Amino acid sequence: MGNGLRVYLDYNPPPIKEVFLKGSRVFTYKWDSTTVANGSHIILVNICDHNDHIATTSVRINVEN
């Protein structure tokens, strides 16, 4: 993956966002929730540094469009 991050919806590939970082420690992403059905979803983020160390975190959200 290299130095970057991937954002997944409900653990499904492909990622809804893929970013290769160049030294930045801050990342902001505005997601258009109208592209998915109302209800419970999981946002999962994988981030990888230049040494291929990977960290993962996730959060459950409730979409109500």
C-alpha positions in Angstrom: 0.0 0.0 0.0 2.8 2.4 0.8 2.4 5.7 2.7 -1.4 6.3 2.6 -4.9 5.3 3.7 -8.0 3.6 2.5 -11.5 4.1 3.6 -14.0 1.3 3.2 -17.8 1.1 3.7 -19.2 -2.0 5.4 -15.8 -3.8 4.9 -16.4 -4.1 1.2 -13.8 -3.5 -1.5 -13.0 -1.4 -3.4 -12.3 1.4 -1.0 -14.6 4.5 -1.2 -11.5 6.7 -0.9 -7.8 6.0 -1.3 -5.2 8.6 -0.5 -1.4 8.5 -0.7 0.0 10.9 1.9 3.1 13.0 1.5 4.1 14.0 5.0 0.7 15.3 6.1 -0.6 14.2 9.5 -4.1 15.5 9.0 -6.7 14.0 6.7 -10.2 15.2 6.1 -12.8 13.5 3.9 -16.4 14.6 3.2 -18.5 11.6 2.4 -21.8 11.9 0.5 -24.1 9.6 2.6 -26.9 9.9 0.1 -25.0 7.3 -2.0 -26.0 4.5 0.5 -29.2 3.2 2.0 -30.5 4.5 5.3 -29.5 2.4 8.3 -26.4 1.1 10.1 -23.1 1.1 8.3 -19.4 0.6 9.3 -16.7 3.0 8.1 -13.3 1.3 8.2 -10.0 3.0 7.7 -6.6 1.3 7.0 -3.5 3.5 7.2 0.0 2.5 6.3 3.3 4.2 6.9 6.4 4.2 4.7 7.6 1.0 6.5 4.4 -0.9 5.7 3.2 -0.8 9.3 -0.6 -0.9 9.1 -3.2 0.3 11.6 -7.0 -0.1 11.3 -9.9 1.5 13.0 -13.6 1.5 12.4 -16.8 3.2 13.6 -20.5 2.3 13.3 -22.6 5.0 11.9 -26.4 5.4 11.3 -27.4 7.0 8.0 -30.7 8.9 8.0 -31.0 10.8 4.8 
